[in-house]
Amino acid sequence: MNTIFEDSVPGRGAHIVEGDPEAVGKTIPESLRRSAPADLPQCSELDVVRHFTRLSRRNFSVDANFYPLGSCTMKYNPKFAEHVASLPGFLGLHPHLAELPGFGAWVQGALSCLFDTERYLCEITGMDAFTLQPMAGANGEFTGVSLMAAYHRSLGRRRTIMLIPDSAHGTNPASAALAGFDVLDVPSEGGLVDPEAVARILSERGEDVAGLMMTCPNTLGLMETHLPAIVEELRKADALLYYDGANMNAILGKMRVGDAGFDVVHLNLHKTFGTPHGGGGPGSGPVGVTARLAPLLPGPRVVKGNDGVYALEEIPGSIGPVAPFHGSFGVILKALAYIMRLGGEGLVRVAEYATLNANYLKKRLETVLDVPYGDLCAHEFVASAPEGLHALDIAKALLDRGIHAPTIYFPLIVKECLMAEPTETESKQTLDEYVDALADIVDRAGKDPAFLPAAPTTLPVSRPDETTAARHLRLTLDMA
Ligand SMILES: *Cc1c(COP(=O)(O)O)cnc(C)c1O
């Protein structure tokens, strides 16, 4: 019999070295062989290339279109980071190699990348330790609130309530509920978490409150200026403070959440750190904690010995793994490349330009839309559709101009909400085009009531019923 597969080289995968297809075919038992050749369509290579290129052009993508989404933004997606993550030495590694006796030398580079990323994230956030395992923001939140529950348990007490502001991202209450908490809404006052409301809840239910999940700047793009008072209230009740760091662009190099009094933070590497959000993944939602929560982190963790050799170490008191292996290794590599490429000074510039761009856009849009909150914003801001118009219709009309829809109807506390985050990397020209497009759309809607409900008119599909589409998937489309 012919040898067709050479033994696999660790980390490289198997490859074909020799073999005669005819002869190999004859080794298949007669009863299992096909009696007729496969009836496959014949296409020329060029027809196939043109077909898929045509389809790809029907897509919106960050490489072709402006994405003014707020909150879950398609932030910067630098090509050099993609290059780093696709180096063959990383791509070819098998995740089990790290535990295989005798293969330690094969994975030193990969483990050092994980180790360094953790140290950088600690420096950026002011936390003492990180787990890189969680595979998304929501997975990080679940990990974070599970750590908070485990912390209270380790002190012999059961705390059942998680406080969540009414402006929070929807994943916050979902993650807390999934981890077994009862969720209690904290009302906002002028778009900010009201410290008096927090104090009131704590004075009544303090012994049941595990902690508060905050987003700061919050989803309205406002800095939570009452933070010091809120930290003090929570400290008095010995409750923990969680930071939803999905969108860190406004505070990179400006503020460390550990210094501000937060005990737990999750970051979305697939928003702030070089990987775009959307398209269904992969994501990465590392969780950082202060020293008192570190013994509970998911294991195993990467440690560096005195001899400089990296190894994996189990954590005896760990809440257990929350994802296979070390999470989304490729996304982590992109974050590491991004952080190293920008350096400390570059990260500060990210925060400054993200904030500058958002404020420029906010000021210009004040003449077109209703902008309800604040004089200054952080990395994003919310606006409302002008009286009588719907945010959904405006978003659809933007698609006809080659602009992706902004985030709409979130946060829930803003009427006909259109949220925008221009990010630090968009040019003034692009931001001006966005304002001009919106102004023109609002103007035309005022003159012709039929204009907005008809949009979009230039796309292959117009207004699909998204609920039905999700419930009854039809994965083929008649393009005729
Ligand atoms: C995106 C986002 C999340 C959730 O992250 P996923 O990776 O989508 O699970 C949580 N909080 C905020 C504020 C976000 O913007």
Ligand as a Chemical Component Dictionary entry (heavy atoms), coordinates in Angstrom:
data_LIG
# 
_chem_comp.id                   LIG 
_chem_comp.type                 NON-POLYMER 
_chem_comp.pdbx_formal_charge   0 
_chem_comp.three_letter_code    LIG 
# 
loop_
_chem_comp_atom.comp_id 
_chem_comp_atom.atom_id 
_chem_comp_atom.alt_atom_id 
_chem_comp_atom.type_symbol 
_chem_comp_atom.charge 
_chem_comp_atom.model_Cartn_x 
_chem_comp_atom.model_Cartn_y 
_chem_comp_atom.model_Cartn_z 
_chem_comp_atom.pdbx_ordinal 
LIG C1 C1 C 0 -20.197 45.251 23.026 1  
LIG C2 C2 C 0 -20.492 45.523 24.421 2  
LIG C3 C3 C 0 -20.663 44.446 25.320 3  
LIG C4 C4 C 0 -20.725 42.983 24.923 4  
LIG O1 O1 O 0 -19.641 42.500 24.171 5  
LIG P1 P1 P 0 -19.840 41.243 23.208 6  
LIG O2 O2 O 0 -18.469 40.881 22.774 7  
LIG O3 O3 O 0 -20.718 41.692 22.083 8  
LIG O4 O4 O 0 -20.464 40.134 24.009 9  
LIG C5 C5 C 0 -20.857 44.777 26.642 10 
LIG N1 N1 N 0 -20.912 46.052 27.061 11 
LIG C6 C6 C 0 -20.774 47.096 26.211 12 
LIG C7 C7 C 0 -20.824 48.500 26.742 13 
LIG C8 C8 C 0 -20.558 46.875 24.858 14 
LIG O5 O5 O 0 -20.420 47.907 24.019 15 
# 
loop_
_chem_comp_bond.comp_id 
_chem_comp_bond.atom_id_1 
_chem_comp_bond.atom_id_2 
_chem_comp_bond.value_order 
_chem_comp_bond.pdbx_ordinal 
LIG C1 C2 SING 1  
LIG C2 C3 SING 2  
LIG C2 C8 DOUB 3  
LIG C3 C4 SING 4  
LIG C3 C5 DOUB 5  
LIG C4 O1 SING 6  
LIG O1 P1 SING 7  
LIG P1 O2 DOUB 8  
LIG P1 O3 SING 9  
LIG P1 O4 SING 10 
LIG C5 N1 SING 11 
LIG N1 C6 DOUB 12 
LIG C6 C7 SING 13 
LIG C6 C8 SING 14 
LIG C8 O5 SING 15 
# 
